[in-house]
Amino acid sequence: MTKPNESPGTDLPRGIGAPATRAFTAAGYTMLEQFAGVSRAELLALHGVGPKALRVIQERLEERGLSLG
């Protein structure tokens, strides 16, 4: 079941915005844990991903004891 702060079919947080969600899923990122250890530069290179999306992803990772690379 999808939690209120997640996008359907993934566990990506809704707060990252639709363009970033599309960019992440197109690049194969559908689960939050997949971002652990990935560099910010690599993610920012995806069209539609900006600082806000990375901040939200980092915050959610930290809640799980993980972080971006």
Secondary structure, 3 states (H helix, E strand, C coil): CCCCCECCCCCCEHHHCHHHHHHHHHCCCCCHHHHCCCCHHHHHCCCCCCHHHHHHHHHHHHHCCCCCC
